């Protein structure tokens, strides 16, 4: 029963902030009795339709003209490409590979649903559900039914309920098929430090955590970790809600602008901060990562099938407007990547300005220190197309094949890096003609260095009659996933390998760019250790860095620990001043008397609950003594809370060694990381009327039980299958009513308070701990005369179904006993984890 697996008793947060801002636009309003799947009833005489309702138009002339001009698909396949784009996206989902029920769920899909659902497929040649052939071990599945069909078709109700239940528990994750691809190309190992730069809503983060946890032995934690970041506070809440189902101690959720993610480098002269920390030097001196996922914000036209409202909104300026931000985020990710590490850049857009143009610019800026990896041999069953090497830029209805064709008044919007060459041209004062400036581009600098690309290595050739630029970078190594190739959405993926430290770049003022535009210079960021660099800062002043200088050495003078920020960019400090009006992820109810509460503060971050190491030795000792936690389990020094007042701590979180190292580093560098969620909820303070008299004031949370279970030696009992099922069914049972009288006697002799009930593989209650790490266990409350379950009704339902599948009805079948009284059931009502 390994830590990190999807499981039971999840604390589910209020969902009012988790609703998608985009409605299901394929769906008719409730006032309309008809649906898109029942158009054959048009002659039934039902004229009660809403006369104002109209389906979204699934066409846009500007879209057609743009992508025909870019040649992303051949003329022969254009019609089939557009036909698929106009159809709703089929549902897809992924089995949590670290769940203890992974094999059971996969077997149920293969042996039950694949057969029972086939009759519902209108096209007999297509499978109702099938495993995605390119995803390892049949862990990802494609459904021929859209989400609309799953909700409305009564014959699919059982399958739909199965998906909803298992998704809520954390055993599966509903996720678009193409969205599953980028994490697979990261090649993540259990000991890797991974950064997900733009992580919300969290499905890819969940996938990364699965990979890290998968090969970990039961009761132990992986050496690696994931830092999941997102700019938006509410999206961070969605991210926390999504990843909470994973039950992991190896995750930190942060709230930063991705392009300014803090470097967290420990200054040589900096002493360890004792604020919230342990008062000693951290184990690591810099926050750098083995793997970085850079799934950047984009125009999103690859998601037209699930968001058809994009059809009416789409225009070519959407991609042009976000290009520079995409470059910034990617470059920041590369600067945080270890030498030898891998970074994946991806978008859900088909626009080459957001895709190949960004990749080419990255390669120009990084010179020979970054390699675009050919991954055509990986996941061979994934149908993908090579990246394109030539494209044009469209602005205000006009095509431009080269930056030299762009009118001067538009050169602050249409920048050189959008074109295949990245060449910059300035107007000569003598003859009023454009003069080429080599490899210069919108981000300043000429892209050349001692280790970089030399002028002789011309990355562009001009097409013959069209005078189009053609990149000589190996952009065919990029991947384009097109909707009509395998009935999916569209996606773009590029994989990079960092060969050496990034070259030093000397920034010069870019006369082609106005200061009030969003495209900002990045080359004033010192992103690697350098030797005596001359650097021009954002204000144009020269700086001389010492031999050991790097971008992270500048953090003490910055607002958030990111590299030097240009004046044209909104800093994290400015962003945070707006966020301070609304508290971030909090453990307490923000609605006090008068509707106000004092804002919490995490270091310099206002409106965020602090992260504090829990150092109350008396409480930790009482917990270890009460539950008999083996001393081999690293408990001390791994506990944190979200409350500065340690006398009123309600929840104690457990963090892995890797997360502990990062947290200590963060304290040492002045809390540059704005942490919204950290660690695994391990203990909660008793809140029932009996809780105050219990020998231990904290109970084990359902999330933390899988990690702690192999180390518990007290307050633990083994129940026969029939008694275990009775507990799940009735929630509260008197000691005398258990089928196994010996079990009831042992339960009555437990100390009052939280206890753990493990499913025994035999017919009787056994005290055999040799199989604990593989067992199914639940947290219970031992009261005066009864034993009560402390997990939610949903989790009880899911467990019953799993046990029925495993053991069959003949093995410990349920007996129709008299249901306990409401008075007994209410004994632990206040103690259950996250009941809604």
PEKAWO-V162794 format. One record per helix or strand of 2 or more residues. SS is the DSSP state (~ for helix, > for strand). FROM is the first residue (numbers start at 0). TO is the last residue. If there is no record, write none. Layout:
{{SS,FROM,TO} {SS,FROM,TO}}
//
This chain:
{{~,38,40} {~,60,69} {~,74,84} {>,89,94} {~,101,115} {~,117,119} {>,128,130} {~,135,137} {>,139,145} {~,146,151} {~,153,168} {>,171,173} {~,176,184} {>,192,195} {~,202,213} {>,224,228} {~,232,243} {>,250,253} {~,257,259} {>,288,294} {~,300,302} {~,309,312} {~,316,334} {>,336,346} {~,355,368} {>,369,371} {>,384,385} {>,392,394} {>,397,399} {~,402,404} {~,407,409} {~,415,417} {>,424,426} {>,433,435} {>,459,461} {>,468,470} {~,474,476} {>,478,480} {~,482,485} {>,490,497} {>,533,535} {>,541,543} {~,550,556} {~,571,578} {~,592,594} {>,600,601} {>,604,605} {>,611,612} {~,616,626} {>,638,640} {~,645,647} {>,650,653} {~,656,667} {>,674,677} {>,679,684} {~,690,692} {>,697,699} {~,701,710} {>,715,718} {~,720,729} {>,731,733} {~,734,736} {~,740,747} {>,752,758} {~,771,773} {>,776,781} {>,785,788} {~,792,806} {~,821,827}}
//
